[in-house]
Amino acid sequence: MLHDEEDAEGDGYFGESVAGTYDESAADMFDAQVVEPAVDLLAELAGDGRALELGIGTGRIALPLARRGIEVQGIDLSRAMVARLRAKPGGEAVGVTIGDFATTRVDGEFSVAYLVFNTVMNLTSQDAQVDCFRNVADHLQPGGRFVVEVMVPDLRRLPPGQTAVPFHVGGDRLGFDVYDVATQSMSSHHVRVTDGRGSYLSIPFRYVWPAELDLMARLAGMRLCDRWEDWTRRPFTSESSGHVSVWEKPAD
């Protein structure tokens, strides 16, 4: 059953202009070699229970997880993104609540909740990120797990006096991140040229360190049980550019 909750803030930074091309712009993240290891792990953690995706978007992970027989519920601020999910085969089987995933409630308990592809950084304050962990803990059944996939801040690429790091440089597209190390705020900037016409989009984020996430989990009553470099469960090291971390709500 699909249902919406009224949200006065609209679609945030993921409105129609972003949603309309999201799947194509992130095509590499939809590759089976990227999706299947994530779905394998989440299905394993879900077991016979339910899964909750925060920032469900267009269903990149939710739809293949639902095809495994897992009941998936989602939260997302963007109606435009969710409309793409609902238009896909199987989209009607995924329940979606429109709202801020830091505070929005969904009925029932879940054996696993998850945030993928750096989405925790869409919460642009530490307070909001802390609220998210507490919200997840309230949704999890005893023994349930919270999974987060997020980058390790790329500050080693910043020489003194520099604040920007490019992540894509091409003939018709330029992308770069701007960091403020004093506040842990950052923003991604996207410049595109199509048929001789330029467009510009900037999206704010807040980067967060692994140890900081562990403290947020402890404040919410959860403890770290696993951390890997990626969904294939390679060891996390000081050279890892990202991590997949799993926290558990105590069974008692």
Secondary structure, 3 states (H helix, E strand, C coil): CCCCCCCCCCCCCCCHHHHCCHHHHCHHHHCHHHHHHHHHHHHHHHCCCEEEEECCCCCCCHHHHHHCCCEEEEEECCHHHHHHHHHCCCHHHCEEEECCCCCCCCCCCEEEEEECCCHHHHCCCHHHHHHHHHHHHHHEEEEEEEEEEEECCCHHHCCCCCCEEEEEECCCEEEEEEEECCCCEEEEEEEEEECCEEEEEEEEEECCCHHHHHHHHHHCCCEEEEEECCCCCCECCCCCCEEEEEEECCCC
